Amino acid sequence: MFKVWQTYCRQVQLSAETVEKVFAAAQQRTLQRNELLLQEGQVCRYKTFVLTGLLRTYGQDADGSEHILQFSPENTWTVDAESYDRQAPCAFNIAGVERSELLLWTKATFDSLMNELPELQSLSQRLISGTVHSSRHRLFSALSDPPEVKYEAFVRSFPDLLNRLPLHMIASYLGVSVKTLTRVRQAQWHRG
């Protein structure tokens, strides 16, 4: 697991010292398929890095319909930021789509590491900024783009997730019905 972490850290240009310190402070956890890492109403106590596998962050309607906000494949971070920052109950769930190997840091531990390691603070700020930008683009797309454009953007952004996700999860992420997504995919397949 350390090698996966080390490879990621090299890509984001963290020093060997930071790589070791941050890894040593982490808790390792295996999450099974469909197992919850965080359940609506709980307080998000951990910042999580996905070493292997795939997670989804989602909310549910009163009728049980699932609305997926985010997928977190390997080499990505996940957290319910509002709950984590405020240490208040969350409105969303985080669960395994696949069996996943994770690194977790408590808020106190991660805050301490960021105070001690300026390059970790800088990485955290870059990740937050990137998340804000992509969330704004995704929200605008959800409000303005037809299903075909949403699906094409998903394929461009997450080509390696297409074969790992069931159709109903992709539809939920895009905010369309499975029937609509099936129609869009068939039309694209026929075009080309």
Contacts in CASP RR format, 6 or more apart in sequence:
PFRMAT RR
TARGET T0000
AUTHOR 0000-0000-0000
METHOD contacts of the structure
MODEL  1
MFKVWQTYCRQVQLSAETVEKVFAAAQQRTLQRNELLLQEGQVCRYKTFV
LTGLLRTYGQDADGSEHILQFSPENTWTVDAESYDRQAPCAFNIAGVERS
ELLLWTKATFDSLMNELPELQSLSQRLISGTVHSSRHRLFSALSDPPEVK
YEAFVRSFPDLLNRLPLHMIASYLGVSVKTLTRVRQAQWHRG
1 28 0 8 1.000
1 51 0 8 1.000
1 101 0 8 1.000
1 103 0 8 1.000
2 23 0 8 1.000
4 51 0 8 1.000
4 52 0 8 1.000
4 74 0 8 1.000
4 75 0 8 1.000
4 101 0 8 1.000
5 19 0 8 1.000
5 23 0 8 1.000
5 49 0 8 1.000
5 51 0 8 1.000
5 103 0 8 1.000
6 19 0 8 1.000
6 23 0 8 1.000
8 49 0 8 1.000
8 75 0 8 1.000
9 18 0 8 1.000
9 19 0 8 1.000
9 22 0 8 1.000
10 19 0 8 1.000
11 75 0 8 1.000
12 123 0 8 1.000
13 119 0 8 1.000
14 22 0 8 1.000
14 119 0 8 1.000
14 120 0 8 1.000
14 123 0 8 1.000
15 119 0 8 1.000
18 117 0 8 1.000
18 119 0 8 1.000
18 120 0 8 1.000
21 113 0 8 1.000
21 116 0 8 1.000
21 117 0 8 1.000
22 105 0 8 1.000
22 113 0 8 1.000
22 117 0 8 1.000
22 120 0 8 1.000
23 103 0 8 1.000
25 105 0 8 1.000
25 109 0 8 1.000
25 110 0 8 1.000
25 113 0 8 1.000
26 49 0 8 1.000
26 103 0 8 1.000
26 104 0 8 1.000
26 105 0 8 1.000
27 46 0 8 1.000
27 103 0 8 1.000
27 104 0 8 1.000
27 105 0 8 1.000
28 101 0 8 1.000
28 102 0 8 1.000
28 103 0 8 1.000
28 104 0 8 1.000
29 101 0 8 1.000
29 102 0 8 1.000
29 103 0 8 1.000
29 104 0 8 1.000
30 99 0 8 1.000
30 100 0 8 1.000
30 101 0 8 1.000
30 102 0 8 1.000
31 37 0 8 1.000
31 55 0 8 1.000
31 95 0 8 1.000
31 96 0 8 1.000
31 99 0 8 1.000
31 100 0 8 1.000
31 102 0 8 1.000
32 96 0 8 1.000
32 99 0 8 1.000
33 96 0 8 1.000
33 97 0 8 1.000
33 98 0 8 1.000
33 99 0 8 1.000
34 95 0 8 1.000
34 96 0 8 1.000
35 95 0 8 1.000
35 96 0 8 1.000
36 93 0 8 1.000
36 94 0 8 1.000
36 95 0 8 1.000
36 96 0 8 1.000
37 46 0 8 1.000
37 48 0 8 1.000
37 55 0 8 1.000
37 94 0 8 1.000
37 95 0 8 1.000
37 96 0 8 1.000
37 102 0 8 1.000
38 44 0 8 1.000
38 80 0 8 1.000
38 83 0 8 1.000
38 90 0 8 1.000
38 92 0 8 1.000
38 93 0 8 1.000
38 94 0 8 1.000
39 93 0 8 1.000
40 59 0 8 1.000
40 60 0 8 1.000
40 89 0 8 1.000
40 90 0 8 1.000
40 91 0 8 1.000
40 92 0 8 1.000
40 93 0 8 1.000
41 89 0 8 1.000
41 90 0 8 1.000
41 91 0 8 1.000
42 83 0 8 1.000
42 89 0 8 1.000
42 90 0 8 1.000
43 83 0 8 1.000
43 87 0 8 1.000
43 88 0 8 1.000
43 89 0 8 1.000
43 90 0 8 1.000
44 79 0 8 1.000
44 80 0 8 1.000
44 83 0 8 1.000
44 84 0 8 1.000
44 90 0 8 1.000
45 84 0 8 1.000
45 87 0 8 1.000
45 106 0 8 1.000
45 107 0 8 1.000
46 79 0 8 1.000
46 84 0 8 1.000
46 104 0 8 1.000
46 105 0 8 1.000
46 106 0 8 1.000
46 107 0 8 1.000
47 77 0 8 1.000
47 79 0 8 1.000
47 84 0 8 1.000
47 104 0 8 1.000
47 105 0 8 1.000
47 107 0 8 1.000
47 110 0 8 1.000
48 55 0 8 1.000
48 72 0 8 1.000
48 77 0 8 1.000
48 78 0 8 1.000
48 79 0 8 1.000
48 94 0 8 1.000
48 102 0 8 1.000
48 103 0 8 1.000
48 104 0 8 1.000
49 76 0 8 1.000
49 77 0 8 1.000
49 102 0 8 1.000
49 103 0 8 1.000
49 104 0 8 1.000
50 72 0 8 1.000
50 73 0 8 1.000
50 74 0 8 1.000
50 75 0 8 1.000
50 76 0 8 1.000
50 77 0 8 1.000
50 78 0 8 1.000
50 100 0 8 1.000
50 101 0 8 1.000
50 102 0 8 1.000
51 74 0 8 1.000
51 75 0 8 1.000
51 100 0 8 1.000
51 101 0 8 1.000
51 102 0 8 1.000
51 103 0 8 1.000
52 74 0 8 1.000
52 100 0 8 1.000
52 101 0 8 1.000
53 73 0 8 1.000
53 74 0 8 1.000
53 96 0 8 1.000
53 97 0 8 1.000
53 98 0 8 1.000
53 99 0 8 1.000
53 100 0 8 1.000
53 101 0 8 1.000
54 71 0 8 1.000
54 72 0 8 1.000
54 73 0 8 1.000
54 74 0 8 1.000
54 96 0 8 1.000
54 97 0 8 1.000
54 98 0 8 1.000
54 100 0 8 1.000
54 161 0 8 1.000
54 164 0 8 1.000
54 165 0 8 1.000
55 71 0 8 1.000
55 72 0 8 1.000
55 78 0 8 1.000
55 94 0 8 1.000
55 95 0 8 1.000
55 96 0 8 1.000
55 97 0 8 1.000
55 100 0 8 1.000
56 68 0 8 1.000
56 70 0 8 1.000
56 71 0 8 1.000
56 72 0 8 1.000
56 94 0 8 1.000
56 95 0 8 1.000
56 96 0 8 1.000
56 97 0 8 1.000
56 169 0 8 1.000
57 68 0 8 1.000
57 69 0 8 1.000
57 70 0 8 1.000
57 71 0 8 1.000
57 72 0 8 1.000
57 78 0 8 1.000
57 80 0 8 1.000
57 92 0 8 1.000
57 93 0 8 1.000
57 94 0 8 1.000
58 66 0 8 1.000
58 67 0 8 1.000
58 68 0 8 1.000
58 69 0 8 1.000
58 92 0 8 1.000
58 93 0 8 1.000
58 95 0 8 1.000
58 172 0 8 1.000
59 66 0 8 1.000
59 67 0 8 1.000
59 68 0 8 1.000
59 69 0 8 1.000
59 91 0 8 1.000
59 92 0 8 1.000
59 93 0 8 1.000
60 66 0 8 1.000
60 67 0 8 1.000
60 93 0 8 1.000
61 67 0 8 1.000
66 172 0 8 1.000
67 172 0 8 1.000
67 175 0 8 1.000
68 169 0 8 1.000
68 172 0 8 1.000
68 173 0 8 1.000
69 92 0 8 1.000
69 173 0 8 1.000
70 78 0 8 1.000
71 97 0 8 1.000
71 158 0 8 1.000
71 161 0 8 1.000
71 165 0 8 1.000
71 173 0 8 1.000
72 78 0 8 1.000
72 94 0 8 1.000
73 158 0 8 1.000
73 160 0 8 1.000
73 161 0 8 1.000
73 164 0 8 1.000
77 127 0 8 1.000
78 94 0 8 1.000
80 90 0 8 1.000
80 91 0 8 1.000
80 92 0 8 1.000
80 94 0 8 1.000
81 128 0 8 1.000
81 131 0 8 1.000
82 88 0 8 1.000
82 90 0 8 1.000
82 91 0 8 1.000
83 89 0 8 1.000
83 90 0 8 1.000
83 91 0 8 1.000
84 107 0 8 1.000
87 107 0 8 1.000
97 164 0 8 1.000
97 165 0 8 1.000
97 169 0 8 1.000
98 164 0 8 1.000
105 113 0 8 1.000
113 120 0 8 1.000
114 120 0 8 1.000
114 121 0 8 1.000
114 124 0 8 1.000
115 121 0 8 1.000
141 149 0 8 1.000
141 150 0 8 1.000
141 153 0 8 1.000
142 150 0 8 1.000
142 174 0 8 1.000
142 175 0 8 1.000
145 153 0 8 1.000
147 174 0 8 1.000
147 176 0 8 1.000
147 180 0 8 1.000
147 181 0 8 1.000
147 184 0 8 1.000
148 184 0 8 1.000
148 187 0 8 1.000
148 188 0 8 1.000
150 174 0 8 1.000
150 175 0 8 1.000
150 176 0 8 1.000
151 170 0 8 1.000
151 174 0 8 1.000
151 181 0 8 1.000
151 184 0 8 1.000
151 185 0 8 1.000
151 188 0 8 1.000
152 188 0 8 1.000
154 170 0 8 1.000
154 173 0 8 1.000
154 174 0 8 1.000
155 162 0 8 1.000
162 170 0 8 1.000
167 178 0 8 1.000
167 181 0 8 1.000
167 182 0 8 1.000
168 178 0 8 1.000
170 181 0 8 1.000
171 177 0 8 1.000
171 178 0 8 1.000
171 180 0 8 1.000
171 181 0 8 1.000
174 181 0 8 1.000
176 184 0 8 1.000
END
